[in-house]
Amino acid sequence: MTLNNSLKEDLKRLSRLAASLTDSHSCALFLPTGLVKAEPRPSKPTNKFTSTQPNPLNKGSAIELRRVIDTQEPSNFQSIDLVTAHSISDSLCRDCRIQVGNGLLGWVAQYGRPIHMSPFDGDSMTLGIYSESVQLKSLAALPIPIPFEATNDQRSYGVLMCDNTRSLSFTKQQIKHLEDLTTEISRLLFWALCKQDRASAGNSWDSFVARVEDLGAAIGNKSIEFLRLTSTSFPDIERVAGVSEAVKHSEQFLRLIEQTLPPHFPVIRLPQGDIVIALDNMMSAFFQNKVHALIQQHGDRFSAFKVSITAFSTSLDGNRLNIDAVLQTKNITSKQEPHKALGGRRA
């Protein structure tokens, strides 16, 4: 899932803040290649210390974060990419990739330990981020812990680097500011990953099935009932109000359904637009009336909005709940109008 440019803008802002707090000549932010994905543009290596592989992160490109599951993929740990940088130098390479373990920045990415060199007496070209030599006097590079699922206690790190051409050393307070910023960047990435996970898994069939199984374990599989909400009104609303309004209306209706239900009652929207809800059969009538109220509310806005509700009784394969068999059964009850909730039944 590709995130919008707000994430990259946040990282740019934090990079500028780091440069301002430390009065740096350059501030560069790197993330692991395996964590970052975007459309690449051809580029040439700028010096022998920079990887010959083009960096997929360029100015204006969106950032895609993906959770690293298989830690055996070497590409997830072999290199770090420059995500954003703030510099007063024209010789800073805006498109570079550094191999983990190579040079000072690669060492920080490999071991997750900070470096503060004061004075800096090396060649700036060995950093892999400058196309020509710069007379640096001090350098600080701090690891950014990357939140991801891993096995064998393996971890991955990004790098926040600041250098200076005027001061021989960064102060303790400036280093403390950089440490705080690496924490903020790590948390920003964490919430971005969480948002992506919820967006990708929240409406997935596997997630829905797992939540139905949890519900069955709590109340018993025989006590689960499914409601299927079917609407054929999308083309009519699109014709009246336009496709943008029709999509907005459909998403709003789903959100209201989710807000109406308790969190332990799973809900999913199928690819063709149907909404399926799993709930306690003792509360089916109660929630059907609530859904009908939502349908009426939306019908007042668009007279073309029509939804039918079909209730499916549980079908068991032994003790196992077979959701496919339930939703395909012909022994169903259609509910077109709200009815008085007189209490349910417990199987």
Order of alpha helices (4+ residues) and beta strands (2+ residues): alpha-beta-beta-beta-beta-beta-alpha-beta-beta-beta-alpha-alpha-beta-alpha-alpha-beta-beta-alpha-beta-beta-beta-alpha-beta
